[in-house]
Amino acid sequence: SHFLRAKSDQYAILIRLLKELKMKHKISQVKIRCDNSGENHKLREKCTDNKINVQFEFVPPGTPQYNGQVERKFATLYGRVRAMFIHAKLPQRLRNILWAECAQHATFIENLLVTPTRTTAPYTALFGTKTDTLPTLRQFGEMGIVGFHHNRKIRGKLDDPGRPCIY
């Protein structure tokens, strides 16, 4: 998942991702399905300009039924984000600020999951290797203390050891 401030930011991110897939992970066959809008045709031009071989499949705008699996994934992702926010008991103000971080965390977890219908985790299937970050996985919204050092050498026993942060 990549969360962007503007649609115009997508070109640099996607070109970098496609190059990385080809060079680092030896994935050369990529198919992108998108609606028939101007920015998607511009993306195709950018791929051609950068000599990236991508097969584009354009569908009519406003037809999510052509993207059944990915539309279902979006619904599931946002359901998980809502569940994480509810469990973390974060106020609406923080939810509005942290929704992209929460969605990134939910996507990360999804890419590690093995299910009865999927015997290999998506991360492992794509990259051919398991991730070693599972032991360090924490609960979204969990509070923690990030330590900091004062310039003074002696600190009182009751001084704050750090500042509270949200994972």
QUIHUVEN-V111631 format. One record per run of one state. SS is the DSSP state (A for helix, B for strand, O for the rest). FROM is the first residue (numbers start at 1). TO is the last residue. If there is no record, write none. Layout:
ss->SS from->FROM to->TO
ss->SS from->FROM to->TO
//
This chain:
ss->O from->1 to->6
ss->A from->7 to->23
ss->O from->24 to->29
ss->B from->30 to->35
ss->O from->36 to->37
ss->A from->38 to->49
ss->O from->50 to->53
ss->B from->54 to->59
ss->O from->60 to->63
ss->A from->64 to->88
ss->O from->89 to->91
ss->A from->92 to->110
ss->O from->111 to->114
ss->B from->115 to->115
ss->O from->116 to->117
ss->B from->118 to->118
ss->O from->119 to->121
ss->A from->122 to->127
ss->O from->128 to->133
ss->A from->134 to->136
ss->O from->137 to->142
ss->B from->143 to->147
ss->O from->148 to->161
ss->B from->162 to->166
ss->O from->167 to->167
//
